[in-house]
Amino acid sequence: MEECVDLIMEELENRKITNAYTLAYQSRVGPVEWLKPYTDETIIDLGRKGVKSLLAVPISFVSEHIETLEEIDVEYKELALESGIKNWGRVPALGCEPMFISDLADAVIESLPYVGAMAVSNLEARQSLVPLGSVEELLATYDSQRRELPPPVTVWEWGWTRSAETWNGRAAMLAVLMLLLLEVTTGKGFLHQWGILPLFH
């Protein structure tokens, strides 16, 4: 990420754009230490230093999602304004922008000769691709806090399920109401025959 940002800033400088920049990381969740500096802390620090205008560039996100639309656009904007930053903006994610899609396709094609390395069963060869120790440590931390999720609720199911019981109950209540309405309007039915309904007249 750092190298990517350095290359972008170098290109901007070549075009005579010399804005100051800061690289910070978001998506910190749970007790695991995340990459630093954290975005929220950086925004507060920039506000303390007197920065009045800030443009957020979600450099590692290729599409709009909750981290851009909620975390950056709402939460970080609010934090920036509270920290004294007057002008807040965000560069949109690349999404389906044609040049990005074309470059992405080129990157995939260029990487095809190296696909074999990804399938290597040798642990040492894979270790250089993904630091397994870090991933396992991260998963263990999250697994220790994972709660069992309730089964998904579907709108309609047959059989002895919670959904079916809910619908069966609704159908039974509707049938009882219809019979009661029929009894009251016609004066005939089981409740009249048993002598129950006339008691309420």
N, C-alpha and C positions, 0 to 999 in steps of 0.2 A: 504494500500500500504506500509506504513511504517513497519508494522508487517511482511509483506511478505519479504521485503528487509532485515529486521533484521534476519529472519529465514535463508535466503539464505546466508547471510554473516557469520552467526554462523556456518552453515554447512561448508562453505569454510575454516573458521578458524580451525574447527575440522580436516580438510584435510591439515592443515599447509599452507594455502594460506591466506596471510594477506595484501592484497592490500587495499589501502585507497579507500573509496567510498564516493559518494555524491548522494543524491536523489534530483532530480529536476523535475519540471512539465512543459510539453509543452501543445500545443493545446489552448493557450490563444487566444481568438477571441473577437473582439468588445470591448465595454466599461466595460464589467463585470469583476470585479476583479477575478482572477483565483487563483488556489492553488499556493503557493510559497514554495520555491524559484523557479523563472522562469528559464527554461533551458538556454535560451540565455544569461541572466545575469550571471548565474552560470559559463558558459563556459568562458565568459570574465574575471570573477573573478579568475577562476583557472589559466588562462593564466597569469594574473597579479602576481599570487603567484608563478609562475615559473614552473607550471606543463608542462611537455614536451610530455607526452604520455597519451592519453585518449581513453578509450573503452566505447562506448555508449551501454547500454543494455535497449532496449525498453520493460521494465518489464510489462507494462500493455497492450501491443499489442500482440495479438495471431497470427496475419497474416500480411503479407506485404501489404501496402497500401500507400496512398499519404503522410501520416505523417512519415512513415519510409523511403520510397524511395525518397521523395523530401525534406521534412523538416529536417530529420536527416542526410541522406546521402549527400545531396547537401548543404542546407542552413547552418546547424550547423557545417558541416565539414569546409565550407568556413570561418565561423565565428571563429572556433577553430584555423585554420591556420593563420588568420589575428591577432588572440590574442596571437600568439607565441607558440601554441601547435604544435609540429612537427609531431607527430605520432597520427593518428586518425583511429579508427576502430569502427565497430558496430557489435554486435552479431545479427545474423539473427533471425527473429521472428519464433516462434515454428511451425506455419503452420500446416501441416498434419503429423508431426513427430509422428510415431506410439505410442511411450510411452506417449506423451502428449494427444493424442486422447483417449487412454485407460484410463488415469487418469481423463480426462474430462467426459468420460462415467461413471466412478465410482462415480464422484462427483454428476452427475445428478441422478444416482440411489440412492445414499445416501440421496439426498434432497427430494425424492418423498414423504416421510411421512409428509413433511412440506408444501406441495403444497397448502393445504387447507388454510393456513394462508395468502397466497397471494391473495385469492379470497374473503377474509373477507370484508363485506361491511361497517363494523364499522370503521369510520375514525381514531379513536384512535389506533386501532390495526394496521392499515396500516401506521400510522404516524411513528411507530417504524421501519418499513421496508424502507421507503423512506421519507426523510424530505420534505414534500409537500411544505412548505413555500418557501424553497430554490428553488425548481423546478419552482414554479409559478412565483417567482421573476425573475428568469433567463429567462423564456419564455416571460414574459412581456417586459423585456428589449429588447429581440430580435424581438418581434412582433412590437415594436414601430418603428423599423428601417426597417421592412420588406417591400420590394417593390413588386408590382404585377408583376408576371412573364409573358412574352408573351406566347401565346399558342404555343405548340410544332409544329414544322414544319415537316410534313411527306412528303415522297418522292412522293406519288401519292394518291389523293383522288378524288372521284366523287362529283359533285354538285358545288355550288357556294362557293368555298373556295379559299384561297390564293394559295394553291398548284395547284388546278385545273386551276385557271386562268393563273398561270405561264406556265403550260404545254400547255394550249390552245393557249397562245400567241406564244410559241415556234413552235407548230404545224402550226399555221397560217403563221408565217414567213417562215417556210420551204416550205409550199405550194406556197406562193408567189414567192419565189426564184426558185422553180421548174418550175412554169408557165413562169416566165421571161426567164429562161434558154431555155425552149422549144420554146418560141417566137423567141429568138435570133437565135437559131440553125436551125429552120425550116422555119422561115420567115412567119409563119401563126399564127393566134390567135386573141384575142380580141383587143390587142393594135395595131396590123396591120390593122384590120378591121376599127377601129375608127380613124386611121390615126395618132396615137400618136407615135408609134415606128419609122416609117420611118423618122420622123423629126430629130431623133438623128443620122441618118446615115451620 
